[in-house]
Amino acid sequence: MHNKNSSRHETRKRDQIFLLTSSNPDPNPYLTPKPLHSLSPTPNPSAMNSLQSFLAVAPVKPAAAAARLPSSRRARVSACLATPAPAPTAPAAARRELSAASRAVMADEAKYIVGTYKRAQVVFVAGRGCKLYDIDGREYLDMAAGIAVNALGHGDPDVDAAAADQRGRLVHASNVGYTVPQVELAKRLVEASFADRAFFANSGTEANEAAIKFARKYQRVAHPNGDAPTEFMSFTNCFHGRTIGSLALTSKVQYREPFEPVMPGSTFVEYGNLEEAKKVIQSGKIAAVFVEPVQGEGGIHSATKEFLQGLRDACDEAGALLVFDEVQCGLGRTGYLWAHEVYGVLPDIMTLAKPLANGLPIGVALVTEKVAAAIHYGDHGTTFGGGPFVCHAALATLDKIQKPGFLAEVTKKGEYFKQLLKTKLGGNPHVKEIRGAGLIVGIELDVPAGPLVDACLDAGVFLLTAGKGNVVRLVPALIVSEKELEQAAEVIRECLPALEASTS
Ligand SMILES: Cc1ncc(COP(=O)(O)O)c(C=O)c1O
């Protein structure tokens, strides 16, 4: 199915692989990432901290980096550095050896950063397209895209140019005055969706906090006698964020319990259980129902039309608002601009974030006029939200995602990928299900996915987990090529023995 590339293309690709040291300039900035040393500030021996000193070292020649490794590991590393990747000859469970540079960054992280993240054992310093590069010059096929963020891949030339252009004019001015990119972005989002108005924030959780507050305020205005419903309903396996309000709607107990009391008045119902959901909504206590049309963190579960339509009807009857959290599944990831489009069901509020500015922090709550009418000056706000820099980058991102044919390609690649994975992995006894929509794909296992994800990292493919840690989550950039999808599927297949090693 994939386009067999010409040898000229292969040569060009190989040039890219050695891009981190290349002195052979390519006129296309997308194909010519900066050398490693140019990513760091000018070395100043007296001022450099240890991280800077690693970034400032002479660029590592990938081949040389591989040569420093024990011979048993060279094949695997060179597989990361050269495409097409030669088929590994040994099971992919062999670990990469961490360089002194990587270990030093990890040690400083452990010393200076609050320990909220159990990180993958890799230090990324550069990215181009669907490739990431570590501090030693190794290349990784990025099937995570910054957790479904870099929709157009790393270093998209048009988004970069838009950001550079806006950076030169105005980066921040607050919401005290008007700024052009914010208004333009709101108009674009409204014109492309069910919504009438937008509120800009800086992240997914903040977009959901806005939705929570707007729902409360809407109900207060709709019930002037003081009997406004104030509670919320969400679903098992859902993820809506980590701030106290969004956290109260996030199902994972481990995320909530250490911080209780979180916002009171939230009820969780099994995702897809319409009858239970209706009972809760009909109680009359629910201000709004939060639901992801396709759950990401929770393990890649898609809603059915009947479920979303049933929620819509029950909310309409009870006067509750319906909020679609499309922070992860929205903006083209499912092959539709909005994940809910395929169901033909519309929300009152939709929250977006991750891919909207292709990596710059942004969040937005899109609302209907009936919701917006309840919100007045001073009801909500943010210093950074909707700044001109990020909004200008978001407009450039939208330009590409909305280009005719772009979303059809996402659908086509998603179907191809799922089929490939089914063919290559379907026979493995640990693989329970391969599911998803467009380029949000999950491989559910009957064992923890961690060892497989680690083995794939060693083999040069960067993946995420989801669900209860038993799902491999694949959310590559939407520009990923069929060839890259084939490479990912093949490496996952080759690394499956890591699951045996972990269960024996
Ligand atoms: C569906 C959904 N909602 C909200 C969030 C929170 O977004 P953020 O991490 O930007 O606060 C996430 C993050 O993964 C998400 O997947």
The ligand as an SDF file (V2000), in Angstrom:
LIG
                    3D

 16 16  0  0  0  0  0  0  0  0999 V2000
   -9.2060   13.7540   27.4410 C   0  0  0  0  0  0  0  0  0  0  0  0
   -8.2660   14.6150   28.2280 C   0  0  0  0  0  0  0  0  0  0  0  0
   -8.7500   15.6500   28.9190 N   0  0  0  0  0  0  0  0  0  0  0  0
   -7.9550   16.4460   29.6310 C   0  0  0  0  0  0  0  0  0  0  0  0
   -6.6040   16.2340   29.7060 C   0  0  0  0  0  0  0  0  0  0  0  0
   -5.7360   17.1400   30.5150 C   0  0  0  0  0  0  0  0  0  0  0  0
   -4.9420   17.9010   29.6610 O   0  0  0  0  0  0  0  0  0  0  0  0
   -3.6510   18.6440   30.2090 P   0  0  0  0  0  0  0  0  0  0  0  0
   -2.6530   17.5900   30.5460 O   0  0  0  0  0  0  0  0  0  0  0  0
   -3.2270   19.5300   29.0730 O   0  0  0  0  0  0  0  0  0  0  0  0
   -4.0780   19.4210   31.3940 O   0  0  0  0  0  0  0  0  0  0  0  0
   -6.0500   15.1550   29.0050 C   0  0  0  0  0  0  0  0  0  0  0  0
   -4.6180   14.8660   29.0920 C   0  0  0  0  0  0  0  0  0  0  0  0
   -4.1290   13.8250   28.7410 O   0  0  0  0  0  0  0  0  0  0  0  0
   -6.8990   14.3170   28.2490 C   0  0  0  0  0  0  0  0  0  0  0  0
   -6.4330   13.2630   27.5740 O   0  0  0  0  0  0  0  0  0  0  0  0
  1  2  1  0
  2  3  1  0
  2 15  2  0
  3  4  2  0
  4  5  1  0
  5  6  1  0
  5 12  2  0
  6  7  1  0
  7  8  1  0
  8  9  2  0
  8 10  1  0
  8 11  1  0
 12 13  1  0
 12 15  1  0
 13 14  2  0
 15 16  1  0
M  END
$$$$
